[in-house]
């Protein structure tokens, strides 16, 4: 095999040759490493020796922008800072500057709806596990197309199954780090099994969360239940949904709200089961391991909560 030493001109030419479908959704990227914004997907790169790449040493957030309004920005930033602090990282810019970078990159992307992918990395410098080899923290922001599920998914619901992938230890489950191998394996598992999501389970049989989504149930007593937060990621959309659910207690549509362990029997006997996440909002689950849940279609509480979340987005802060 004869290898070619590529010239800069040849590398630029190959950008056109190497395009693939997913790149169509990559609209713009800001990087502290580049010190600016690029719109060519092939140049939306991270140094190969950034510890984010070879060690998963970084944290991230996925943030929804709808009609020019950024949903739960403050909550995402608090979680980003908390995740970073837990692994000894500092954000390389202030929150105000992060917001400014988002605003400027959105202008370049020329869209009002987007999914922002925001990464804070240990930075480039060496291929060891030693974080002190890095030259310093970096921030990478990618503006991508916001892809929503079709309406029928919310009417008919989705399917879930029990995951065989072990959950993360509590200390790591609560950090939104870029070390997502268990999450990747769960997604692979769901695709291979032909279900929409799999849910991981602890050694006592308590169900926890999906690969990138929280799971909650409306139990047979009319109580909205989420798993304890000690071994799941504290989902921003889930937490806001539970705040909004207080209105349903006042209206009598819910009996109460609770944080409690959820077993397989709880799922099977639930009135409703829901997946909640940044890109999902509140998505009804109508099948578990092939068995129908509740009425087998979107339940009234899932419908109302989804409406409340989407209405709440209209009041989010403008970029």
C-alpha positions in Angstrom: 0.0 0.0 0.0 1.3 3.4 -1.0 0.2 6.3 1.1 0.1 9.9 -0.2 1.4 12.8 1.8 -1.5 15.3 1.4 -1.0 18.9 0.7 -3.3 21.6 2.2 -4.9 22.0 -1.3 -5.6 18.3 -1.5 -7.1 18.3 2.0 -9.5 21.1 1.0 -10.4 19.3 -2.2 -11.2 16.1 -0.2 -13.7 18.0 2.0 -16.1 18.0 -1.0 -15.3 14.3 -1.7 -15.9 13.2 1.9 -19.3 14.8 2.5 -22.0 12.5 4.0 -25.8 13.0 4.7 -25.5 13.9 8.4 -23.4 17.0 7.6 -26.5 18.6 6.0 -27.7 19.3 9.6 -24.4 20.9 10.8 -25.1 24.6 10.3 -22.3 26.4 12.1 -19.6 25.8 14.7 -17.9 28.2 17.2 -14.7 27.0 18.8 -12.4 28.6 21.3 -9.6 26.7 19.7 -10.2 28.3 16.3 -11.3 31.5 17.9 -14.2 32.0 15.5 -17.1 30.4 13.6 -16.9 28.0 10.6 -19.8 26.8 8.4 -18.0 24.1 6.4 -18.9 20.8 8.2 -15.5 19.3 7.2 -13.8 22.0 9.3 -15.9 21.5 12.4 -13.1 19.7 14.0 -11.5 19.1 17.4 -7.8 18.4 17.8 -7.1 14.7 17.9 -5.1 15.0 21.1 -7.9 17.0 22.9 -8.6 14.8 25.9 -12.3 15.0 24.9 -11.4 12.8 21.9 -9.2 10.1 23.3 -10.4 9.9 26.9 -14.0 11.3 26.8 -12.6 14.0 29.2 -15.2 16.7 28.9 -18.9 17.6 29.6 -21.7 18.7 27.4 -25.2 19.9 27.0 -27.9 19.7 24.2 -30.1 22.8 24.2 -33.2 23.4 22.2 -33.9 26.7 20.5 -37.5 27.3 19.2 -38.5 30.4 17.3 -35.4 32.2 18.4 -36.0 31.4 22.1 -33.5 29.2 24.0 -35.3 26.8 26.3 -34.1 26.3 29.9 -30.8 28.1 29.2 -30.0 28.9 32.8 -30.8 25.3 33.9 -28.5 23.9 31.2 -25.7 26.2 32.2 -26.0 25.3 35.9 -25.8 21.7 35.0 -22.9 22.3 32.7 -21.0 24.1 35.4 -21.8 21.5 38.0 -20.7 18.6 35.7 -17.5 20.5 34.9 -16.8 21.2 38.5 -17.2 17.5 39.4 -14.3 16.5 37.1 -12.1 19.5 37.9 -12.9 21.6 34.7 -13.6 25.3 34.5 -15.6 26.9 31.7 -13.1 28.8 29.5 -15.6 31.8 29.2 -18.3 33.4 31.3 -21.9 32.4 31.0 -22.7 35.8 29.4 -20.0 35.1 26.8 -21.4 31.6 26.2 -24.8 33.2 25.5 -23.2 35.8 23.2 -21.3 33.0 21.3 -24.6 31.2 20.9 -26.3 34.3 19.6 -23.6 35.1 17.1 -23.3 31.5 15.8 -27.1 31.3 15.4 -27.0 34.4 13.3 -24.4 32.8 11.0 -26.5 29.6 10.9 -29.5 31.8 9.8 -32.1 29.7 11.6 -34.7 30.3 14.4 -35.0 26.6 15.4 -32.0 24.6 16.3 -30.4 22.0 18.6 -27.3 23.4 20.2 -24.5 21.0 21.1 -22.2 22.6 23.6 -19.0 20.8 24.7 -16.4 21.9 27.3 -13.2 19.8 27.0 -10.0 19.3 28.9 -8.3 20.6 25.8 -5.5 19.4 23.6 -2.0 18.3 24.8 -0.7 14.7 25.0 -2.4 11.3 24.6 -2.0 10.2 28.2 -4.7 10.0 30.9 -3.0 12.9 32.7 -5.3 15.9 32.6 -2.5 18.3 33.4 -0.9 17.6 30.0 -3.6 19.7 28.5 -2.9 23.3 27.4 -6.3 24.4 28.8 -10.0 24.0 28.6 -11.8 24.6 25.3 -15.4 25.2 24.3 -17.0 23.8 21.2 -20.5 24.9 20.1 -22.3 23.3 17.1 -25.6 24.6 15.8 -27.5 21.7 14.2 -30.9 21.3 12.6 -33.7 20.7 15.1 -35.3 17.4 14.2 -38.6 16.7 15.9 -40.5 13.4 16.1 -43.6 13.1 13.9 -47.0 13.9 15.5 -48.1 10.3 15.3 -45.4 9.2 17.8 -47.2 11.4 20.4 -50.6 9.9 19.5 -49.6 6.3 19.2 -46.7 6.2 21.7 -43.4 4.4 21.6 -42.0 1.1 22.9 -39.5 0.4 25.6 -37.7 -2.7 26.9 -35.4 -3.6 29.8 -31.7 -3.0 29.1 -29.0 -5.5 29.6 -26.4 -2.7 29.8 -25.3 -2.0 33.4 -26.1 1.4 34.7 -23.4 3.9 35.6 -22.2 4.2 39.2 -24.2 7.0 40.9 -21.2 9.4 41.0 -20.8 9.2 37.2 -24.5 8.9 36.4 -25.0 12.4 37.7 -22.3 14.0 35.5 -23.2 14.8 31.9 -19.7 13.8 30.7 -18.6 12.9 27.2 -17.8 9.3 28.3 -21.0 7.9 26.8 -20.1 4.3 26.0 -22.9 2.8 28.1 -25.4 5.2 26.5 -24.1 4.2 23.0 -24.5 0.5 23.8 -28.1 1.1 25.1 -29.0 2.9 21.8 -27.4 0.0 19.8 -29.4 -2.4 21.9 -32.7 -0.7 21.2 -32.0 -0.5 17.5 -31.0 -4.2 17.4 -34.1 -5.2 19.3 -36.5 -3.1 17.3 -37.8 -1.0 20.1 -37.6 2.8 20.6 -35.8 2.9 23.9 -34.3 0.5 26.5 -34.2 1.4 30.2 -31.3 0.4 32.4 -31.9 -1.3 35.7 -29.9 -1.3 39.0 -28.9 -4.5 40.9 -32.1 -4.3 42.9 -34.4 -4.3 39.9 -35.2 -0.5 39.9 -35.6 1.1 36.5 -33.5 4.2 36.0 -33.3 5.9 32.6 -32.9 5.6 28.8 -29.7 6.2 26.8 -30.4 10.0 26.6 -33.9 10.3 28.1 -35.6 10.2 31.5 -38.5 7.8 32.2 -41.4 8.6 34.5 -44.7 6.9 35.2 -48.2 7.8 36.2 -48.9 5.0 38.7 -52.2 3.2 39.2 -53.0 5.7 42.1 -52.7 8.7 39.8 -49.2 9.8 41.2 -46.6 11.1 38.8 -43.3 9.3 39.8 -39.7 9.8 38.7 -36.8 7.7 39.8 -34.5 9.0 42.7 -32.0 11.4 41.3 -28.9 9.8 42.9 -28.3 7.4 40.0 -29.8 9.2 37.0 -29.0 12.4 35.2 -31.1 15.3 36.5 -32.8 16.0 33.2 -33.6 19.7 32.7 -36.8 19.0 30.8 -37.9 16.4 33.3 -37.4 18.7 36.2 -39.3 21.5 34.5 -42.1 19.1 33.5 -42.5 18.2 37.2 -42.7 21.9 38.1 -45.4 22.4 35.5 -47.2 19.3 36.7 -48.1 21.2 39.9 -50.9 22.8 37.9 -52.4 19.4 37.2 -52.5 18.7 40.9 -54.5 21.8 41.4 -56.9 20.9 38.6 -57.4 17.4 39.9 -55.7 15.7 36.9 -52.9 14.4 39.1 -53.1 13.2 42.7 -49.5 14.1 43.6 -45.9 14.1 42.5 -43.3 11.7 44.0 -39.7 10.6 43.7 -39.6 6.8 44.2 -38.1 3.6 42.9 -39.8 2.2 39.9 -40.0 -1.6 39.4 -41.0 -3.7 36.4 -44.3 -4.3 38.0 -44.8 -0.6 38.4 -44.3 -0.1 34.7 -46.7 -3.0 33.8 -49.4 -1.7 36.1 -49.0 2.0 35.3 -51.7 4.1 33.9 -49.2 5.9 31.7 -45.4 5.8 31.1 -43.5 8.7 29.6 -40.1 9.4 28.2 -38.9 13.0 28.7 -36.0 14.8 27.1 -34.7 17.9 25.3 -35.7 16.7 21.8 -38.7 14.6 22.9 -40.6 16.9 25.3 -43.1 14.5 26.9 -43.4 11.3 24.8 -45.9 8.6 25.7 -44.8 5.0 26.1 -47.5 2.5 25.1 -45.6 -0.8 25.0 -43.2 -2.5 27.4 -41.5 -5.7 26.2 -44.3 -6.0 23.7 -47.0 -5.7 26.4 -49.6 -2.9 26.2 -49.4 -0.1 28.8 -52.6 1.6 29.9 -54.9 2.3 27.0 -52.2 1.6 24.4 -52.3 5.2 23.1 -51.3 8.6 24.4 -52.8 9.2 27.9 -54.4 12.4 29.1 -51.6 13.3 31.5 -48.9 12.8 28.9 -50.9 14.9 26.5 -51.4 17.7 29.0 -47.8 17.7 30.2 -46.5 17.9 26.6 -48.8 20.8 26.0 -47.6 22.6 29.1 -43.9 22.1 28.1 -44.4 23.4 24.6 -46.4 26.4 25.9 -43.6 27.0 28.3 -41.1 27.2 25.5 -42.9 30.3 24.2 -41.8 32.1 27.3 -38.2 31.1 27.1 -35.6 33.9 26.9 -34.8 35.3 23.5 -31.3 34.8 22.1 
